[in-house]
């Protein structure tokens, strides 16, 4: 499995746990859905940023 896949699975489990907790506290389903979508977007952005590979350009080849 790639690093992004492992990160995405872990983040999905986190979102599910938070949604379950919000449901148990009596939060409206509409707000749970909105929060889940926002957290999923943040998770995708964070996952892509932290797991992407750097492009090899001429200037980076000279430095390294």
N, C-alpha and C positions, 0 to 999 in steps of 0.2 A: 504494500500500500504506500501511496505517496504521502509526503508530510501534510499536504493540503487535505487529503482525505481523512487522515487521522484527526487533524485540527477541526474539520467540519463535523465529524461524528461527535467529538467531544463538545463542541459548541452547541450542536443540536440537543444533546443530552442536557446541557446547562439550560437552554431555553425551555425544554420540556419540564424540567424541574421547577423553574421559576413560574411557568404558566400553571402548573399543578398547585404550587403554593398560593398563587394569586386566586385561583379558583376556590381553594379551601378557605381563603379569607373572605370570599364573597364578592370579589371584583367582577364587574360585568364582562361578559364574553367579548363584547366589542373592544373593550380596553385591553383585554388579554391578547386579542388578535393584533391590535395596533402595536402593542409592545413587542410581540413576537416578530412581526415584520421588521420593525426598527432594529431589534437585536440581530436578526438574521442578516440584514444589510451591513451592520457594523462588523459582524463575524466574517462575512465574505470579504469586505475591504481589508480587515486585519489579516485574514488568512492569506490572501493574495500578496499583500505587502510583505509579510514575514516569510513566505515560502518561495517567492519568485527568484529566478536565477538572474544574475546580472548579465547584461549583454557584453560581449567582448569586442571592444572598439580598439582602434589603433592607439589612442592615447592611453587607454587602460593597460594595454599590452606593454607599452614603454615604461609605465610606472612600476608594474609588477614584475 
